[in-house]
């Protein structure tokens, strides 16, 4: 855990906003909030709580706690971690949820048994994934499972243009692993991948949009340019008006290309994300 006065990479302006913890422009926040609710509802359907206590869920890298808040409101006992003090402050203020500020799994959490453990676009941020995987077997309750969702480095978007692909995030994604690499890692700990999915309503469309921008328009678009359009659209427009207008318009005019590519990626395993459900052998 970082010292109390530390400013981590995830407390910079390029990650969580200091005021509200947002990662994207304000007009996109209602969409991401709805998607968080959908994610929570899906997880609730898969939970099998024991008879003697409420279901217990750990969200590693919980952001500002949106998914956990929805689970808690449905009677789930929730725990979470974050690498950002900014995000932890927002989670406490907005949702009344106390998150552990840590990049590892704190001992007080590792000693509990969980019915579900989730890593929503967090595993690729881990500098030492082995340390996390090592404690999973003893943290899973009977019938418990893990869900890991990561950008798919074997996706269509990567093949189109990795330089602009939003799944790349060259600063923050320090541990990009394929499905086979993750499978090898968990198998050594007596775990197995039970289910693999390759589509995300939250990420698949925008990941393909970003890759197509780079593929069609060359070096006019790289990761930083594309992400600025989503995070700081007005600033991006002032700096590069035509480039920004084209990127925004492309969200619509590229739909006839993006939708079939997303469907094809989902059926072939070349989708923009990997969502892995992991259980004990």
C-alpha positions as CSV (number, residue, x, y, z in Angstrom):
1,X,0.0,0.0,0.0
2,X,1.4,3.5,-0.9
3,X,2.2,5.9,2.0
4,X,-0.5,8.2,3.2
5,X,0.9,11.2,1.3
6,X,1.7,9.5,-1.9
7,X,0.2,10.5,-5.2
8,X,-0.2,7.4,-7.4
9,X,-0.3,7.2,-11.1
10,X,-4.1,6.7,-10.8
11,X,-4.6,10.0,-9.0
12,X,-3.3,12.1,-12.0
13,X,-5.6,14.2,-14.2
14,X,-5.2,11.6,-16.9
15,X,-7.0,9.0,-14.8
16,X,-9.6,9.8,-12.2
17,X,-10.8,13.4,-12.1
18,X,-10.1,14.9,-8.7
19,X,-13.6,16.3,-8.2
20,X,-15.9,13.4,-9.0
21,X,-13.7,10.5,-9.9
22,X,-14.9,10.5,-13.6
23,X,-12.7,8.9,-16.3
24,X,-14.8,10.2,-19.2
25,X,-16.7,13.4,-20.1
26,X,-19.7,14.2,-18.0
27,X,-22.2,13.5,-20.8
28,X,-21.0,9.8,-20.9
29,X,-21.3,9.2,-17.2
30,X,-25.0,8.3,-17.3
31,X,-24.2,5.6,-19.9
32,X,-21.3,4.2,-17.8
33,X,-23.5,4.2,-14.7
34,X,-26.2,2.2,-16.5
35,X,-23.6,-0.2,-17.7
36,X,-22.4,-0.7,-14.2
37,X,-25.9,-1.5,-13.1
38,X,-26.2,-4.0,-15.9
39,X,-22.9,-5.6,-14.8
40,X,-24.1,-5.9,-11.2
41,X,-27.5,-7.5,-12.3
42,X,-25.7,-10.1,-14.4
43,X,-23.4,-10.9,-11.5
44,X,-26.3,-11.3,-9.1
45,X,-27.9,-13.9,-11.5
46,X,-24.7,-16.0,-11.3
47,X,-24.2,-15.8,-7.5
48,X,-25.0,-18.8,-5.4
49,X,-25.0,-17.5,-1.8
50,X,-24.6,-19.9,1.1
51,X,-27.6,-20.5,3.4
52,X,-25.9,-19.2,6.5
53,X,-24.8,-15.7,5.4
54,X,-25.3,-13.2,2.6
55,X,-23.4,-13.5,-0.6
56,X,-19.9,-12.0,-0.4
57,X,-18.2,-10.2,-3.3
58,X,-14.8,-8.7,-3.7
59,X,-14.2,-6.2,-6.5
60,X,-10.5,-5.7,-7.1
61,X,-9.8,-2.3,-8.6
62,X,-13.4,-1.2,-7.9
63,X,-13.0,2.4,-9.2
64,X,-15.4,4.6,-7.5
65,X,-17.6,1.7,-6.2
66,X,-20.5,1.9,-8.6
67,X,-20.9,-1.8,-9.2
68,X,-20.4,-2.6,-5.5
69,X,-23.0,0.0,-4.5
70,X,-25.6,-1.7,-6.6
71,X,-24.7,-5.1,-5.2
72,X,-24.9,-3.8,-1.6
73,X,-28.3,-2.4,-2.3
74,X,-29.4,-6.0,-3.2
75,X,-28.2,-7.4,0.1
76,X,-24.7,-8.5,-0.9
77,X,-21.8,-8.1,1.5
78,X,-19.3,-6.1,-0.6
79,X,-15.5,-5.5,-0.3
80,X,-13.3,-3.6,-2.7
81,X,-9.8,-2.3,-3.4
82,X,-8.5,0.6,-5.5
83,X,-5.1,2.0,-6.4
84,X,-6.4,5.5,-6.2
85,X,-7.1,7.6,-3.1
86,X,-9.2,9.9,-5.3
87,X,-11.4,7.0,-6.3
88,X,-11.6,5.8,-2.7
89,X,-12.7,9.3,-1.5
90,X,-15.4,9.4,-4.2
91,X,-16.7,5.9,-3.3
92,X,-17.0,6.9,0.3
93,X,-18.6,10.2,-0.4
94,X,-21.0,9.1,-3.2
95,X,-21.9,5.5,-2.1
96,X,-20.8,5.2,1.5
97,X,-18.4,2.4,0.5
98,X,-15.0,2.0,2.1
99,X,-12.4,0.8,-0.3
100,X,-8.9,-0.4,0.6
101,X,-6.3,1.7,-1.1
102,X,-3.9,-1.0,-2.3
103,X,-2.4,-2.6,-5.3
104,X,-2.2,-6.0,-3.7
105,X,-4.9,-7.9,-1.8
106,X,-4.7,-6.8,1.9
107,X,-4.4,-9.6,4.5
108,X,-7.8,-8.7,6.1
109,X,-9.5,-9.3,2.8
110,X,-7.4,-12.4,1.8
111,X,-8.5,-14.1,5.0
112,X,-12.2,-14.1,3.9
113,X,-14.1,-16.5,1.7
114,X,-15.8,-15.0,-1.3
115,X,-18.6,-16.2,-3.5
116,X,-17.4,-14.0,-6.4
117,X,-14.2,-12.1,-7.0
118,X,-14.1,-9.7,-9.9
119,X,-11.4,-7.9,-11.9
120,X,-13.1,-5.6,-14.4
121,X,-10.4,-4.3,-16.6
122,X,-7.9,-4.4,-13.8
123,X,-5.8,-7.5,-14.4
124,X,-3.9,-5.8,-17.2
125,X,-2.8,-3.1,-14.7
126,X,-1.1,-5.6,-12.3
127,X,2.6,-5.5,-12.2
128,X,2.6,-8.8,-10.2
129,X,-0.4,-10.8,-11.3
130,X,1.2,-14.0,-9.8
131,X,0.8,-12.5,-6.3
132,X,-2.9,-12.1,-6.9
133,X,-3.5,-15.5,-8.5
134,X,-1.6,-17.2,-5.6
135,X,-4.2,-16.3,-3.0
136,X,-7.3,-17.0,-5.1
137,X,-7.8,-20.7,-4.3
138,X,-8.0,-20.1,-0.6
139,X,-10.3,-17.0,-1.1
140,X,-12.9,-18.8,-3.1
141,X,-15.9,-20.1,-1.1
142,X,-17.4,-23.4,-2.1
143,X,-19.1,-22.9,-5.4
144,X,-17.4,-19.5,-5.8
145,X,-16.0,-18.1,-9.0
146,X,-13.8,-15.3,-10.4
147,X,-14.6,-13.0,-13.3
148,X,-11.7,-11.4,-15.1
149,X,-12.4,-9.0,-18.0
150,X,-9.4,-7.7,-20.0
151,X,-8.7,-6.2,-23.4
152,X,-8.1,-9.0,-25.9
153,X,-4.7,-8.7,-27.4
154,X,-5.7,-11.1,-30.2
155,X,-8.7,-9.0,-31.1
156,X,-9.8,-7.5,-34.5
157,X,-9.1,-4.0,-33.2
158,X,-5.5,-4.9,-32.4
159,X,-5.0,-6.2,-36.0
160,X,-6.6,-3.1,-37.5
161,X,-4.5,-0.5,-35.6
162,X,-3.1,-1.2,-32.1
163,X,-1.6,2.3,-31.9
164,X,-5.0,3.9,-31.7
165,X,-6.9,1.0,-30.1
166,X,-8.3,2.0,-26.7
167,X,-7.5,-1.3,-25.2
168,X,-3.8,-0.7,-25.5
169,X,-3.4,2.2,-23.0
170,X,0.4,2.2,-23.1
171,X,0.8,4.0,-19.8
172,X,-1.5,2.0,-17.6
173,X,-1.7,-1.4,-19.2
174,X,1.5,-2.9,-18.0
175,X,0.5,-6.6,-18.1
176,X,-1.3,-7.5,-21.3
177,X,-1.8,-11.3,-21.4
178,X,-3.6,-13.6,-23.8
179,X,-6.2,-16.1,-22.8
180,X,-3.6,-19.0,-23.0
181,X,-1.2,-17.1,-20.8
182,X,-3.9,-16.4,-18.2
183,X,-5.0,-20.1,-18.4
184,X,-1.4,-21.2,-17.7
185,X,-1.1,-18.9,-14.8
186,X,-4.3,-20.1,-13.1
187,X,-3.9,-23.8,-13.9
188,X,-0.7,-23.8,-11.8
189,X,-2.9,-22.8,-8.8
190,X,-5.5,-25.5,-9.3
191,X,-8.0,-23.3,-11.1
192,X,-9.5,-23.5,-14.5
193,X,-11.3,-21.3,-17.0
194,X,-14.9,-22.4,-17.1
195,X,-16.2,-20.0,-19.6
196,X,-14.8,-17.5,-22.1
197,X,-16.7,-14.6,-23.7
198,X,-15.5,-12.1,-26.2
199,X,-18.0,-9.2,-26.1
200,X,-18.6,-6.3,-23.8
201,X,-21.4,-3.8,-24.3
202,X,-19.2,-1.2,-22.5
203,X,-16.0,-1.7,-24.5
204,X,-16.4,-3.6,-27.8
205,X,-18.0,-0.8,-29.8
206,X,-15.6,2.0,-28.7
207,X,-12.5,-0.3,-29.0
208,X,-13.4,-1.1,-32.6
209,X,-14.2,2.6,-33.3
210,X,-10.8,3.7,-32.0
211,X,-8.9,1.1,-34.1
212,X,-10.8,2.0,-37.2
213,X,-10.0,5.6,-36.8
214,X,-6.3,4.8,-36.7
215,X,-6.6,2.3,-39.5
216,X,-8.5,4.6,-41.8
217,X,-6.8,8.0,-41.1
218,X,-3.3,7.0,-40.2
219,X,-1.2,8.9,-37.6
220,X,-3.8,11.6,-37.2
221,X,-5.2,9.3,-34.5
222,X,-3.2,7.6,-31.7
223,X,-4.3,6.4,-28.3
224,X,-4.0,9.9,-26.6
225,X,-5.9,11.6,-29.4
226,X,-8.8,9.2,-29.4
227,X,-9.0,9.1,-25.6
228,X,-9.0,12.9,-25.4
229,X,-12.2,12.9,-27.5
230,X,-13.9,10.8,-24.9
231,X,-12.5,12.4,-21.8
232,X,-12.0,16.1,-22.8
233,X,-14.1,16.7,-25.9
234,X,-14.2,20.5,-25.7
235,X,-10.5,20.7,-25.1
236,X,-9.9,18.3,-28.0
237,X,-12.1,20.3,-30.2
238,X,-10.3,23.5,-29.5
239,X,-6.9,21.9,-30.3
240,X,-8.0,19.8,-33.3
241,X,-11.5,20.8,-34.4
242,X,-11.7,18.8,-37.7
243,X,-10.1,15.7,-36.2
244,X,-12.4,15.8,-33.2
245,X,-15.5,16.3,-35.3
246,X,-14.6,13.5,-37.5
247,X,-14.0,11.2,-34.5
248,X,-17.4,12.0,-33.0
249,X,-19.1,11.6,-36.3
250,X,-17.3,8.3,-36.8
251,X,-19.2,6.9,-33.8
252,X,-22.2,6.9,-36.1
253,X,-21.0,6.6,-39.7
254,X,-18.7,3.6,-38.9
255,X,-21.5,1.7,-37.3
256,X,-22.2,-0.4,-40.4
257,X,-18.6,-1.6,-40.1
258,X,-18.3,-1.9,-36.4
259,X,-21.4,-3.9,-35.7
260,X,-20.6,-6.9,-38.0
261,X,-17.0,-6.8,-36.9
262,X,-18.2,-7.0,-33.2
263,X,-20.5,-9.9,-34.1
264,X,-17.7,-11.7,-36.0
265,X,-15.3,-11.2,-33.1
266,X,-17.7,-12.5,-30.6
267,X,-18.3,-15.7,-32.5
268,X,-14.6,-16.3,-33.4
269,X,-13.0,-15.4,-30.0
270,X,-11.4,-12.3,-31.7
271,X,-13.7,-9.9,-29.9
272,X,-12.3,-6.7,-28.2
273,X,-12.4,-8.1,-24.7
274,X,-11.9,-11.4,-22.9
275,X,-14.3,-12.2,-20.1
276,X,-13.1,-15.3,-18.2
277,X,-15.0,-17.1,-15.6
278,X,-12.6,-19.1,-13.4
279,X,-13.4,-21.8,-10.9
280,X,-11.5,-24.5,-8.9
281,X,-10.6,-27.7,-10.8
